[in-house]
Amino acid sequence: MTSSSGSSDIDIARATVAKPIAEIAEKINIPSSALINYGNDKAKVGLDYIDSLKDRPDGKLILVTAITPTPAGEGKTTTTVGLGDGLNKIGKKAMICIREPSLGPCFGMKGGAAGGGHAQVIPMEDINLHFTGDFHAISTANNLLAAMIDNHVYWDNTCGLDTRRITWRRVMDMNDRSLRQITTSQGGVANGYPREGGFDITPASEVMACFCLASDMADLRRRLGKIMIGFTRDRKPVYARDVLADGPMVALLKDALMPNIVQSLEHNPAFIHGGPFANIAHGCNTVIATKAALKMADYVVTEAGFGADLGAEKFFNIKCRKAGLTPDAAVLVATVRALKMHGGVKKEDLADENIPAVKKGLKNLKRHAENIAKFGVRPVVAINRFPTDSDAEIKCVIEGCDSLGLKSIEATHWANGADGATELARHIVDMVEGHKSTFHTLYNDGISLWTKIQTVAQEIYGASEVVADQKVRNQIKQFQDQGAGHYPVCMAKTQYSFSTDPNLKGLPKNHVVPIREVRLSNGAEFLLVICGDIMTMPGLPRTPAANSIEVDKDGLIQGLF
């Protein structure tokens, strides 16, 4: 994105001189002895130090989520960073907790993912490209398990794995549709037993989910050992611990498990750690980073991916449930541009003022706000203003929110940094200070997996029913009977609609949610429910962002926004 002054996000980021990361860490009382530096501007925080914080009281937890995303952009990460800066600007001790970007989308749909304008985290290029190597460690741990499974079968197969029923897939952190379904071990006896397999993208890996939901190293090993890798001929489950993979996997993840600390453009601390997608995974940064930040700061601003029907639902129903977190408020990000698209306006016409379309698009916002309230969490709407928004359109959004009983605040952090988010920050403080959270999950552990799926589809998506063929229903019953019935469900569906049809914008009602596949993520302790045409390995678009990314003659990366 380019500002009205002609500066792109990457130009703005490069114009900021980063402070030494030890100086940033000092703001939240992290001693330099607890840091493992990756250069001058980023570091990992040692787990021993984080463990020493456990008896401190928790700060307030603020979730940033959004309306249904559109190609027009909503600016959820930008708002997360801007609000964190705004809270610090008004004198509060605040931290930002966000996810690490995946290389797949960086080279696929959108370029960088570290905020935008004057509300970014830096170093932008490093964060978007390799960072501290966490994604590589997660990919390697996942693929080590795959290699150990095939090696176990090749040599003696004492676990009795049925090669037709091995469910574990390999991963890579790139969009590559050609790897979705493959045949492995071709080329003769020396290469093992040929079988069908496939690749997912790293953010969709169960290893990523285990990594992000683990409370400490011991819990990570426990979760990795529980990963179900397939079945025997008589359909008994086989686990990663049965092929002795949990030990070496956790060894690969030992350093990655330490949270990464960086800084915003205004030199405020941010944890960036873990990166599951919200459309095909649970969409939140690590439990370790969030809980550590709550011990270090009075306010922690975190985000969950895509719209509130995906990221926020999973943040509440999976992450908060598993980690014992209690969110105090939610910020629902909306833009005039996105509301107009939900009101039927084409992308090429978004610059034209269109009040009727804004009013129509507010139905989408209303559903998201109502959904958030179903968890006992109070939302405030942040209107992330773009330069093309007219005053009349902004007024329309404010008046529309007022009519719905929603507080809305215009925020200009993209253009003005912390100064553009101080009103939002002050309102958040007024919302949560002296108020006890009434948060609760949408459903109880005790109801069946099928009922949980129906509850999310009907209560959050507005669907009339859920449909699945008998094979899928039998799998769900099998997992229920195996003792996984108390797990939450993780719905994988398109991010572009409340329905499973990405073309249904606005507020579709009484639609049907078709389930194509279910996978038991036994280590992550949830049931992955794949709906509609969503893929766990995305493909590149016709014109990928990679086409515009390069290194110029001065050695600077160009094209990452």
SULFEN-V438697 format. One line per field, one symbol per residue. psi: psi as a letter, one per 30 degrees, with the letter a starting at -180 (. if undefined). burial: + if it has 16 or more other C-alpha atoms within 10 Angstrom, else -. A space follows every 10 residues. Layout:
psi=???
burial=???
//
This chain:
psi=kklffgklee eeeffkjklk feeeeffggj lfffkjkiaf gllkkkfeee fffffllkak kkkkallkll ffkeheeeee eeeeeeeeeg gkjllkjllk kkfdeefdef blhhalbgil kljeeeefje bggeeeeeee eefeeeeeee eeeeefhffg kjffgkfkll llikjiffge jlklhlglef gajklkalkl keffkfeeee effkfaeeee eeeeffkkfa llfggkkkle ffghfeefef efgeeffkkk kallfghkkk kjklhklffg afgllkeeee eeeffflfkk jllklalffd eeeeeefdee eefhkjkflk kjklleeeee efggklefgf fkkieeeeee ffeeeeeeee eeffggkklk kjjjklffkl eeeeeeeeee eefggkkkkk khfeegbeff geeeeeeeee efkgkkkgkl lellefllee eeeeeeeeee fglelkkkle eeeeeeeeee ffggffllkj kjlkfglfag jffjabiklh lkjkkelkkj ieefhlkkjj kbgkkfjllk leilfffgkl kafggkklfi .
burial=--+----+++ -++----+++ +++++-++-+ ---++++--- +++++++--+ -------+++ ++++++++++ -+-+++++++ ++++++++++ -+++++++++ +++++++++- ++++++++++ +++++-+++- ++-+++++++ ++++++--++ +++------- +++-++++++ +++++++-++ ---------- -+++--++++ ++++++++++ +++++++--+ ++++++++++ ++----++++ +++-++--++ -++-++++++ ++++++++++ ++++++++++ ++++++++++ ++++++++++ ++++++++++ ++++++++++ ++--++++++ ++++++++++ +++++----+ --+++-++++ ++++++++++ ++-+++++++ ++++++--++ --++-+++++ +----+++++ +++++-++++ +++++--++- -+----+-++ ++-----++- -+++++++-+ +++--+---- -+---++-++ ---+++++++ ++++++++++ ++--++++-- ++++++++++ ++++++++++ ++-+++++++ ---+++--+- --------++ +
//
